[in-house]
Amino acid sequence: MAVRFINVDLDLESKSPLDYLCLELSSGKDVHHLHCGPNGRGYSATLECANGGETCEAESVIHRFCEAIEALDERAMSEWKAAHLRTFDIGYEVSGSDQRWNTQLRHATLTRVAALGVSIAFTVYPADESKTIR
C-alpha cells in the first residue's frame, strides 16, 4: 500500500461574508484561497497552504495555518469567530489496501487546533492507478 500526503484544506462556513478573512489569510505567501464567496446557505471558503515539499506532513501544514490564524487582525478574527464551521481537512491518496498504515497528530498540535475552535477531518482519495508508471 502506498500512502501519500496531499495537503490540508481549511474549510469555513458562515452566515456572513468571509472576504476580509480570506484576504488576510492569503496575504502571505503560504496560504491561498481556492474559493471564497456565497454558497447558497450563506458563505464558504476553502483555503490551502503551499505544500512544503516531499517531506511536508499534515502537522507542519496545520502549524503554518495556525500561525496565520493567530496573527489575524481584529476584523479578520471577528469573521473567524463568526464562522460556524472551521475544519482542517487532511487529504491523503492511497493505492492498494492490503497493509496497515497510521498517522498521528501530537497533543501540542491538537491543543493548538482546539484553542482556535477548529475540527479535523481526514479525506482519503483512491490513487489514480492509470498514472502509475510501470
HULIN-V445619 format. One record per residue. N is the residue number from 1. PHI is phi in degrees with one decimal (NA if undefined). D_CENTER is the distance of its C-alpha to the mean C-alpha in Angstrom with 1 decimal. Layout:
# HULIN-V445619
n=N phi=PHI d_center=D_CENTER
n=N phi=PHI d_center=D_CENTER
This chain:
# HULIN-V445619
n=1 phi=NA d_center=24.3
n=2 phi=-111.7 d_center=21.8
n=3 phi=-119.0 d_center=18.2
n=4 phi=-129.6 d_center=15.8
n=5 phi=-68.5 d_center=12.3
n=6 phi=-99.1 d_center=10.6
n=7 phi=-177.4 d_center=7.1
n=8 phi=-118.2 d_center=3.5
n=9 phi=-99.0 d_center=2.5
n=10 phi=-105.6 d_center=3.3
n=11 phi=-104.3 d_center=6.6
n=12 phi=-129.6 d_center=9.7
n=13 phi=-137.9 d_center=13.3
n=14 phi=-152.7 d_center=16.5
n=15 phi=-82.2 d_center=20.2
n=16 phi=-120.2 d_center=20.5
n=17 phi=-57.2 d_center=19.1
n=18 phi=-114.6 d_center=15.9
n=19 phi=-58.5 d_center=17.4
n=20 phi=-66.5 d_center=18.2
n=21 phi=-59.0 d_center=14.8
n=22 phi=-62.0 d_center=13.2
n=23 phi=-62.1 d_center=16.1
n=24 phi=-66.6 d_center=15.8
n=25 phi=-66.5 d_center=12.2
n=26 phi=-95.6 d_center=13.0
n=27 phi=-74.6 d_center=16.4
n=28 phi=-87.5 d_center=15.7
n=29 phi=-82.2 d_center=15.5
n=30 phi=-82.9 d_center=12.1
n=31 phi=-109.5 d_center=9.8
n=32 phi=-138.2 d_center=10.9
n=33 phi=-96.3 d_center=10.6
n=34 phi=-90.3 d_center=11.1
n=35 phi=-153.5 d_center=12.7
n=36 phi=-157.2 d_center=14.1
n=37 phi=166.6 d_center=17.2
n=38 phi=-63.9 d_center=19.4
n=39 phi=-131.6 d_center=18.5
n=40 phi=95.2 d_center=21.9
n=41 phi=-109.7 d_center=21.2
n=42 phi=151.8 d_center=20.1
n=43 phi=-135.9 d_center=17.2
n=44 phi=-142.8 d_center=13.5
n=45 phi=-149.6 d_center=10.9
n=46 phi=-130.4 d_center=7.9
n=47 phi=-124.5 d_center=6.6
n=48 phi=-142.8 d_center=5.6
n=49 phi=-89.6 d_center=7.3
n=50 phi=-60.5 d_center=10.6
n=51 phi=-68.2 d_center=11.1
n=52 phi=-85.0 d_center=13.7
n=53 phi=105.5 d_center=16.1
n=54 phi=-58.8 d_center=17.5
n=55 phi=-88.2 d_center=17.2
n=56 phi=-66.5 d_center=13.5
n=57 phi=-127.9 d_center=11.9
n=58 phi=-54.5 d_center=8.8
n=59 phi=-61.0 d_center=10.5
n=60 phi=-67.7 d_center=11.2
n=61 phi=-67.4 d_center=7.8
n=62 phi=-60.8 d_center=7.0
n=63 phi=-63.8 d_center=10.4
n=64 phi=-65.4 d_center=10.1
n=65 phi=-60.9 d_center=7.6
n=66 phi=-58.8 d_center=10.2
n=67 phi=-59.2 d_center=12.9
n=68 phi=-65.1 d_center=12.1
n=69 phi=-68.0 d_center=11.9
n=70 phi=-64.5 d_center=15.0
n=71 phi=-92.6 d_center=16.8
n=72 phi=-62.4 d_center=16.7
n=73 phi=-76.7 d_center=20.2
n=74 phi=-60.7 d_center=21.8
n=75 phi=-64.5 d_center=21.4
n=76 phi=-65.5 d_center=17.6
n=77 phi=-65.1 d_center=17.4
n=78 phi=-63.9 d_center=19.6
n=79 phi=-65.3 d_center=17.3
n=80 phi=-58.8 d_center=14.4
n=81 phi=-67.6 d_center=16.9
n=82 phi=-76.4 d_center=18.2
n=83 phi=-67.7 d_center=15.0
n=84 phi=-90.5 d_center=15.8
n=85 phi=-132.8 d_center=12.4
n=86 phi=-138.4 d_center=9.3
n=87 phi=-135.4 d_center=6.8
n=88 phi=-88.6 d_center=3.9
n=89 phi=-103.3 d_center=4.8
n=90 phi=-90.5 d_center=6.2
n=91 phi=-105.7 d_center=8.6
n=92 phi=-129.2 d_center=12.1
n=93 phi=-111.1 d_center=15.3
n=94 phi=-128.3 d_center=18.5
n=95 phi=-120.5 d_center=22.1
n=96 phi=70.6 d_center=25.0
n=97 phi=-149.5 d_center=24.8
n=98 phi=-99.2 d_center=27.8
n=99 phi=-126.4 d_center=26.5
n=100 phi=-78.5 d_center=24.6
n=101 phi=-146.7 d_center=21.2
n=102 phi=-145.5 d_center=19.0
n=103 phi=-146.1 d_center=16.3
n=104 phi=-142.5 d_center=15.8
n=105 phi=-115.8 d_center=13.9
n=106 phi=-71.1 d_center=16.6
n=107 phi=-54.3 d_center=18.1
n=108 phi=-60.5 d_center=17.4
n=109 phi=-67.7 d_center=13.6
n=110 phi=-63.0 d_center=13.9
n=111 phi=-63.8 d_center=16.3
n=112 phi=-64.8 d_center=14.2
n=113 phi=-64.0 d_center=11.3
n=114 phi=-62.8 d_center=14.2
n=115 phi=-63.2 d_center=15.9
n=116 phi=-90.1 d_center=13.3
n=117 phi=73.6 d_center=13.5
n=118 phi=-105.9 d_center=10.0
n=119 phi=-90.6 d_center=10.1
n=120 phi=-123.0 d_center=8.6
n=121 phi=-125.6 d_center=9.0
n=122 phi=-120.8 d_center=10.0
n=123 phi=-118.8 d_center=10.9
n=124 phi=-112.1 d_center=13.8
n=125 phi=-102.7 d_center=15.3
n=126 phi=-70.7 d_center=19.0
n=127 phi=-67.5 d_center=20.0
n=128 phi=-82.7 d_center=22.1
n=129 phi=-62.2 d_center=25.3
n=130 phi=-70.3 d_center=27.1
n=131 phi=-89.1 d_center=25.3
n=132 phi=-71.3 d_center=26.5
n=133 phi=-81.9 d_center=29.4
n=134 phi=-113.9 d_center=32.4
